[in-house]
Amino acid sequence: SLTQTAEQLGVSRTPVREAFQMLSSEGLIELRLNKEAIVKGINVDMIRDHFDVRTILEGEAVSRAALSHMDVSELIQNQTEIESKNGVFLPDEFRNYNQVFHTSIWKATGNKKLFSMLTSLWNGSSFGKTVTEHEHNLKSIEEHRAILDDIIKGDPYMARKDMESHLNRSMKNLIDSYNLK
C-alpha cells in the first residue's frame, strides 16, 4: 500500500504516490482505489514496446545529429579513451561513457521534448544473462564507433541504421535473458 511503502522508506506519501503514478503509466503496476498497487510482471511484449519507442526516437535523434554536423569533439575524446582501455574498465566507467554517448546525441537535436522522452526511456546497458557484461560493453564500444563515424560523415541514413542495430541487439539480449526463466 501507499502508506506502508512510505513508512518502510521513511518518506512522506507524496513521493511514493508520484512513483506509483510513474510506474502505473509505464504499465509496471496497477493502482487500486484503496491506495494499493499490484505489481505486474514484465513480459517480452513490454520489452519490445519499450525498445520500439526508444529505437524510433533515438534513430531520429542520431539522424538529426548527423544532419546538423553536431560537435563530436567530446565524443571522439571519450571514444578514444574508452577504446584505449582494451576492455579493462574502472567501476562505472563504461556506464558513464555509455550514458554520455547517448545523451550527447539527444542534446544535439536541440529538441527538449525529445530529450525528455528519451531520458524517461533510458535503461542503461542491456546485457541480460546470455552474454557477459564485458562482452556486451566491448560490442557497444564497437557499435558506438560506427555511429560516431556516421555522424562525422554527416550520413543520417547510416547513423539511424547503426543506432537501430545497436538498440535491437540490446533488446535481443534482454528478451533472450527473459526467455531463460
Protein Blocks (a to p, Z undefined) as FASTA:
>chain_A
ZZlmmmmnopafklmmmmmmmmmmnopaccdfkopacdddddfklmmmmmmmmmmmmmmm
mmmmmmnopafklmmmmmmmmmmnnopacehklmmmmmmmmmmmmmmnopaklmmmmmmm
pgbjaebjmbcfklmmmmmmmmmmmmmmmmmnopaklmmmmmmmmmmmmmmmmmmmmmmZ
Z
